[in-house]
Amino acid sequence: MKQSYKKIYTTFPVVITALAFMATGCKGKPEPEVKNSGFVLSDTMAKMIALDTVRTAAIDNQLTLSGEISFNENNVIKLFPRSSGQVTESRVTVGDKVSKGQTLAVIRSADVAGNYSDLSGAEADVAIAQRQLDNTGSLYKSGIASEKDYAEAKQNLLKAQAAKEKIQSLLSINGAGSKPGGVYTVTSPIDGYIVEKKINAGSFIRPDMGDNLFTISDLKNVWVWANVFETDIPRIKTGSSVQVSTLAYPGKVFNGKVDQISEVLDPTNKAMRVRVSLDNSGLLLKPEMFAKVQVSDVQQQTAICIPTRALISEDGKDFVIVYKDNSHMSIAEVKIMKTLGDITYLYEGVNPGQLLVVKNQLLLFQQLLND
């Protein structure tokens, strides 16, 4: 009888252990929990922290390019001289805002003066031809002049009028806004800014001069030209999102899209040029500024991502503070895949949906280490 009791007592713990193992196996592997560290976050400190959520997202592999701000050539007007001459007045300088119709320069031109002289002669010829036609018409009605004489008088008037109209057309083209003395003005055809100027008072304009006098742009929209080297060409596509930053405005980002990709490489630096169009309604971006262009290359692969500001670096390792409530917080070591600005992609360390402390987490980190 004693041996039977002994056998029962010996077997009982084994049975309990087996039942416990079976029960655990039926429920599956439990999720890791954020255990109570012994440190409780006070109400005051709770107001000093900020939380963000771990999530899964497509990997954004940014490509950084060097670029330069340029005019939007579709919104630029170059003004050329209409006639040779000498600049007597230059009323604007680079950077000036101008209005449509505003006078930019005054030029005295011998060609325009000659056209006015020719116009005076043509007007006199028309008057003479008209008088001759009137006289011949009277004589023709009286039977003194022949019909041929009357037709010739009409023809002479038409020739004189045609010569006058030709000179007037020349003046309307080459001497628009001019005066009989040979002085003509150069006016702005649009509202905008003077972005280029190549003349000053006293400058001579030769008949064979091919340079423009002024360049005007509204600057409300600018282009950014960036260089892409051969190895990165497959990563650039029309419509790719772009973030542009400049030395003049640290921390300020201008968002745009790639709207044109060159089909040929620059023979000098073996790079392909891409164009980005940017809104510049605030007129902050100036032509010739250098720019850093970051092109987003979104891949199909996804990964766990967290806010970069949640990271804590210690002894060559990276950690985050996982938050459940004011009594349940823990330190988790993470393995970083890559960091792109405000977002960091991870290999492991945390799970999607967990809350992380992203503000003043270093204070909590030290406290949790000490507890």
Secondary structure, 3 states (H helix, E strand, C coil): CHHHHHHHHHHHHHHHHHHHHHHHHHHCCCCCCCCCCCCCCCHHHHCCCEEEECEEEEEECCEEEEEEEEECHHHEEEECCCCCEEEEEECCCCCCEECCCCEEEEEECHHHHHHHHHHHHHHHHHHHHHHHHHHHHHHHHHCCCCHHHHHHHHHHHHHHHHHHHHHHHHHHHHCCCCCCCCEEEEECCCCEEEEEECCCCCCEECCCCCCCCEEEECCCEEEEEEEEEHHHHHHCCCCCEEEEEECCCCCCCEEEEEEEEEEEECCCCCEEEEEEEEECCCCCCCCCCEEEEEECCEEEEEEEEEEHHHCEEECCEEEEEEEEECCEEEEEEEEEEEEECCEEEEEECCCCCCEEEEECHHHHHHHHHHC
